[in-house]
Amino acid sequence: MKKILIILALFYSINAFSQNEIAMQTTKNNQFAFDLFHKLTTEDENLFFSPFSISSALAMTYAGAAGDTEAEMQKVLHFGANNEAFHQTFAALNKQISQKKELTLNVANSIWAQKSFGFLDSYLNVIKTNYEVGVEFVNFKRKPEKTRKKINEWVELQTNNKIKDLLKPKHIDKSTVMVLVNAIYFNGNWEKQFDKKKSKEQDFFVNKNDTVRSTLMFTNFKTKYVENDTLQMIELPYKTNEASMIVIMPPKGSDFFEFASQFEMKQYLQYEKQMKRGKALVYLPKFKLTKSVTLSKTLNEMGMPSAFQKADFSLMTGKKNLAISEVIHKAFVDVSETGTEAAASTAVVMIRATVSIKNKPFLFRADHPFIFLIKENSTGAILFMGSVYNPTR
């Protein structure tokens, strides 16, 4: 009996430690999500990206970093120390996020490496063990275009054909020696679907001067929300409550981009704690967005220039002979009466180096610009994030 009790106690101790580490890493990843949201937000444009996909692709790259490159990536990405414990935690987070019953949520990684380049087994083993990825050895030197198409086909397959042509011909050439890719696909039905019969074309107030006609969906149900003088924030859960969309909206007529630039993660967490459950009348526009961004300049400006210039990825090859040439990201989202379909992919290309609650129903009318994010609920991890400035674009 004593042995059994000791074993159980040990099991629960390890499990609790693991959940604590996962929670800490999730918080750090979410901070990077907000940091990147602020850098990518541009006036008069919609935005959509997957911070989790970007973090995942760069975590695989981080495993090969050393020196200043490692230090800068750690600071900008809010990663832990580049050791076995960090990558094990990231693996555990990936696994927990992917274990879904009703939702479709697939996260996949792949690495495409120049054959005979001399990548260290120690690096490849870290990647294989923690990121469930097999390394595909290819010939960028002789067949760059064929390899590019092969990588794009893999991305299309993993994202249900929603992310196409991630890599353009300019991204891959004979100097490419490795491409690290993450793909994420999400498809979930709302817990309370919008009634298609009640969807109507109505005014959407882009700003004080411009209005467009957009299809606004309607539903009413009990959910969590908060409102005050500066914003309204509401949770729209997906079936079985395994994930949710959070919509954050400033008052109509306010400067949306000023609001978006100043909305920080600490505010998000503060308002999330203040959310109360009550009946809500919800108007939300139908929208479909596809966004492509290259992140090298952005990540450089955020504080990790070494990865692109005087790079040290010596944990990959034993030499300082690699640098990141580009970080390419593409994301897609389709929000309708039944639910949400979203997908994203990130490729890291490496080359040789030279509030108050009212008793009456809460009215949430998203007929002007808003921020939204999709989070996995067991961890709180932000999978996707963006803003809708004009739903007709």
C-alpha positions in Angstrom: 0.0 0.0 0.0 2.8 2.4 0.8 4.4 2.0 -2.5 1.1 2.7 -4.3 0.6 5.9 -2.4 4.1 7.1 -3.0 3.8 6.4 -6.7 0.5 8.3 -6.9 1.9 11.2 -5.0 4.8 11.4 -7.3 2.6 11.2 -10.4 0.4 14.1 -9.2 3.4 16.2 -8.3 4.9 15.8 -11.7 1.6 16.5 -13.4 1.1 19.6 -11.3 4.6 20.8 -12.2 3.9 20.2 -15.8 0.7 22.2 -15.8 2.4 25.0 -14.1 5.2 25.1 -16.7 2.6 25.0 -19.5 0.7 27.9 -17.9 3.8 29.9 -17.7 4.8 29.3 -21.3 1.3 30.1 -22.4 1.4 33.4 -20.7 4.8 34.2 -22.4 3.4 33.1 -25.8 0.4 35.3 -25.3 2.6 38.3 -24.5 4.4 37.8 -27.8 0.9 37.7 -29.5 0.1 41.1 -28.2 3.6 42.5 -28.9 3.3 41.3 -32.5 -0.3 42.5 -32.8 0.9 46.1 -32.0 3.7 45.9 -34.6 1.5 44.5 -37.4 -1.5 46.8 -36.8 -1.8 49.2 -39.7 -4.4 52.0 -40.1 -7.2 51.3 -42.5 -6.4 47.6 -42.8 -7.8 44.3 -41.5 -5.3 42.0 -39.7 -5.2 38.3 -39.0 -2.4 36.0 -37.9 -1.6 33.0 -35.8 0.9 34.0 -33.0 1.0 30.3 -31.9 2.1 29.2 -35.4 4.8 31.8 -35.5 6.0 30.9 -32.0 6.1 27.2 -32.9 8.2 27.7 -36.0 10.6 30.0 -34.2 10.8 27.6 -31.2 12.2 24.9 -33.6 14.7 27.5 -34.9 15.5 28.6 -31.4 16.7 25.1 -30.5 19.7 25.7 -32.8 20.5 29.2 -31.6 23.5 30.2 -29.4 25.2 33.4 -28.2 23.6 36.7 -28.9 21.2 35.1 -31.4 19.8 32.9 -28.6 19.6 35.8 -26.1 17.7 38.1 -28.5 15.3 35.4 -29.6 14.6 34.5 -26.0 13.8 38.1 -25.1 11.7 39.0 -28.1 9.7 35.7 -28.2 9.5 35.5 -24.4 10.9 32.0 -24.4 12.5 30.2 -21.5 16.1 29.1 -21.4 17.1 27.1 -24.5 17.3 23.8 -22.8 15.5 20.4 -22.7 12.9 21.6 -20.2 11.8 24.5 -22.4 11.3 22.3 -25.5 9.6 19.6 -23.4 7.1 22.2 -22.1 6.4 23.5 -25.6 5.8 19.9 -26.7 3.4 19.4 -23.7 1.6 22.6 -24.7 1.2 21.4 -28.3 -0.1 18.1 -27.2 -2.7 19.6 -24.8 -3.9 22.1 -27.4 -4.4 19.3 -30.0 -6.5 17.0 -27.8 -10.0 18.0 -28.9 -13.3 16.1 -29.1 -15.7 18.3 -31.1 -13.3 20.9 -32.6 -11.0 20.2 -35.5 -7.7 21.6 -34.3 -4.5 20.3 -36.0 -1.0 21.5 -35.4 1.8 20.1 -37.6 5.5 20.8 -38.1 7.9 19.9 -40.8 11.6 20.5 -41.5 13.1 20.5 -45.0 16.9 20.3 -44.9 19.6 20.3 -47.6 21.0 16.8 -47.7 24.6 16.3 -46.8 24.8 19.7 -45.3 26.0 18.4 -41.9 23.2 19.2 -39.5 24.1 17.9 -36.0 22.2 14.8 -34.7 21.9 16.5 -31.3 19.8 19.3 -32.9 17.7 17.0 -35.1 17.0 14.8 -32.1 15.6 17.7 -30.1 13.3 18.6 -32.9 12.1 15.1 -33.6 11.5 14.4 -29.9 9.7 17.5 -28.9 8.0 18.8 -32.1 6.9 15.5 -33.6 8.6 16.3 -36.9 10.5 14.1 -39.3 13.2 15.8 -41.2 12.8 15.7 -44.9 16.2 15.8 -46.7 15.9 17.6 -50.0 18.1 19.2 -52.7 17.6 22.9 -52.6 20.8 23.4 -54.5 19.8 21.5 -57.6 16.0 21.5 -57.4 14.9 24.7 -55.5 11.6 25.1 -57.4 10.6 21.5 -57.1 11.3 21.6 -53.4 9.4 24.8 -52.9 6.3 23.3 -54.6 6.6 20.2 -52.4 6.7 22.3 -49.2 3.6 24.3 -50.4 1.7 21.1 -51.1 2.5 19.9 -47.5 1.1 23.2 -46.1 -2.1 22.9 -48.3 -2.7 19.4 -47.0 -2.2 20.3 -43.4 -4.5 23.4 -43.6 -7.4 21.8 -45.6 -6.3 23.7 -48.7 -6.9 27.1 -47.1 -3.2 28.2 -47.2 -1.9 28.0 -50.7 1.4 29.3 -52.2 2.9 30.1 -48.8 6.4 30.2 -50.4 6.9 32.3 -53.5 9.7 31.6 -56.0 11.7 34.5 -54.5 11.8 32.8 -51.1 13.7 29.6 -52.2 16.9 29.5 -54.2 20.1 27.5 -54.3 21.5 29.2 -51.2 18.6 27.8 -49.1 19.7 25.0 -46.7 16.7 24.6 -44.4 13.0 25.5 -44.2 11.2 25.1 -40.8 7.4 25.1 -41.2 4.5 25.1 -38.8 0.8 24.7 -39.9 -2.3 25.1 -37.9 -5.9 24.4 -38.9 -9.0 25.2 -36.8 -12.7 24.4 -37.6 -15.3 24.8 -34.9 -19.1 25.4 -34.7 -20.5 27.9 -32.3 -22.0 26.7 -29.1 -25.0 28.9 -30.0 -25.2 29.3 -33.7 -26.4 32.5 -35.4 -29.8 32.3 -37.1 -29.2 32.6 -40.8 -32.8 34.0 -41.2 -31.8 37.0 -39.0 -28.6 37.9 -40.9 -29.2 41.2 -42.6 -27.2 43.7 -44.6 -26.7 46.7 -42.3 -24.4 49.7 -41.9 -20.9 49.1 -40.6 -19.3 52.3 -39.4 -15.6 52.1 -40.4 -14.8 55.5 -38.9 -16.6 58.8 -38.2 -16.8 59.5 -42.0 -17.0 56.2 -43.8 -19.8 53.6 -43.7 -20.1 50.3 -45.7 -22.9 47.8 -46.0 -22.1 44.5 -44.3 -24.0 41.3 -43.4 -24.5 41.4 -39.6 -25.5 38.1 -37.9 -27.6 37.9 -34.8 -28.0 35.6 -31.8 -28.9 35.8 -28.2 -27.7 33.6 -25.4 -26.1 33.6 -22.0 -22.3 34.2 -22.1 -19.5 36.0 -20.4 -19.0 39.7 -21.0 -17.7 43.0 -19.5 -18.3 46.6 -20.4 -17.1 50.0 -19.2 -16.5 53.4 -20.6 -13.6 52.3 -22.8 -14.7 49.0 -24.2 -17.0 46.0 -24.5 -15.6 42.5 -24.4 -17.5 39.3 -25.0 -16.8 35.6 -25.2 -18.3 33.5 -28.0 -17.7 29.9 -27.2 -17.4 27.1 -29.7 -19.1 23.7 -29.2 -18.2 21.9 -26.0 -16.4 25.1 -24.8 -13.0 23.8 -25.9 -12.2 27.1 -27.5 -13.7 30.6 -27.7 -13.6 33.7 -29.8 -13.1 36.9 -27.7 -14.2 40.1 -29.3 -13.0 43.4 -27.9 -14.6 46.6 -29.2 -14.1 50.3 -28.3 -17.1 52.7 -28.3 -18.5 53.7 -31.7 -16.9 56.8 -33.1 -13.6 56.4 -31.1 -10.2 56.2 -32.7 -9.9 52.5 -33.3 -6.2 52.4 -34.1 -5.3 54.4 -31.0 -7.3 52.0 -29.0 -5.7 48.9 -30.7 -2.2 50.3 -30.2 -2.8 50.8 -26.5 -4.6 47.6 -25.6 -2.1 45.4 -23.7 -2.2 41.9 -22.5 -2.5 43.0 -18.9 -5.7 44.8 -19.7 -7.0 41.7 -21.6 -6.3 39.5 -18.5 -7.8 42.1 -16.2 -11.0 42.3 -18.1 -11.1 38.6 -18.6 -11.3 38.2 -14.8 -14.1 40.8 -14.6 -16.3 39.0 -17.1 -19.7 38.0 -15.8 -22.3 35.6 -17.2 -25.6 37.0 -18.4 -27.9 37.2 -21.4 -26.5 39.0 -24.4 -27.8 40.2 -27.7 -25.0 39.7 -30.2 -24.6 41.3 -33.6 -21.4 40.2 -35.5 -20.5 40.7 -39.1 -19.8 37.8 -41.4 -16.2 38.2 -42.6 -13.5 36.3 -44.5 -9.9 37.4 -44.4 -6.6 36.2 -45.9 -3.4 37.9 -44.8 0.2 37.4 -45.8 3.1 39.0 -44.0 6.9 38.7 -44.0 8.2 39.1 -40.5 12.0 39.6 -40.9 11.9 43.4 -40.6 9.3 43.3 -37.9 11.3 40.8 -35.7 14.5 42.7 -36.4 12.9 45.9 -35.1 11.5 44.1 -32.1 15.0 43.2 -31.0 16.4 40.1 -32.7 18.6 41.4 -35.6 21.3 38.8 -35.0 19.2 36.0 -36.3 19.2 37.7 -39.7 22.7 39.2 -39.9 25.6 38.0 -37.7 23.7 34.8 -36.7 24.8 32.1 -34.4 22.9 28.9 -35.1 25.9 26.8 -34.2 23.8 24.3 -32.3 22.4 23.2 -35.7 25.7 22.5 -37.5 28.5 23.2 -35.0 29.5 26.3 -37.1 28.2 29.8 -37.5 27.3 29.2 -41.1 23.5 29.8 -41.0 21.2 32.8 -40.8 17.4 33.3 -41.3 16.7 34.9 -44.6 12.9 35.3 -44.1 10.0 34.4 -41.8 6.9 34.1 -43.9 3.4 33.9 -42.5 0.0 33.5 -44.1 -3.4 33.2 -42.3 -7.0 32.7 -43.3 -10.3 33.0 -41.3 -13.9 32.6 -42.3 -16.5 33.6 -39.7 -20.2 32.6 -40.5 -23.5 31.8 -38.8 -22.4 28.2 -38.1 -18.9 28.8 -36.8 -15.3 29.6 -37.7 -12.7 28.1 -40.0 -9.2 29.3 -39.6 -5.8 28.3 -40.8 -2.2 29.6 -40.8 1.3 28.6 -41.7 4.7 30.0 -40.9 8.0 29.2 -42.7 11.4 30.1 -41.4 13.8 30.0 -44.4 17.5 29.6 -43.5 20.4 30.3 -45.8 24.2 30.1 -45.5 25.5 33.1 -43.7 27.7 35.6 -45.4 -16.7 47.3 -15.6 -20.3 47.2 -14.7 -23.1 44.6 -15.5 -26.7 45.6 -16.2 -29.8 43.5 -15.4 -31.2 43.9 -18.9 -29.7 41.9 -21.8 -26.2 43.1 -22.7 -26.2 44.5 -26.2 -23.0 43.8 -28.2 -23.4 45.3 -31.6 -20.1 44.9 -33.6 -21.0 47.4 -36.3 -17.7 49.2 -36.1 -14.0 48.1 -35.9 -13.0 45.5 -33.3 -10.2 43.3 -32.1 -10.8 39.5 -32.0 -8.8 36.4 -30.9 -9.4 32.7 -30.8 -8.1 31.0 -27.7 -7.9 27.3 -26.6 -9.7 27.2 -23.3 -7.8 24.5 -21.3 -4.6 26.5 -21.6 -5.8 30.0 -22.5 -3.3 29.9 -25.5 -4.1 32.5 -28.1 -4.1 30.6 -31.4 -5.2 33.4 -33.7 -5.5 37.1 -33.4 -6.6 40.0 -35.6 -8.7 43.1 -36.1 -11.6 43.8 -38.4 -11.5 47.4 -39.7 -13.7 46.8 -42.8 -15.5 43.4 -43.1 -16.2 43.9 -46.8 -12.6 43.9 -47.7 
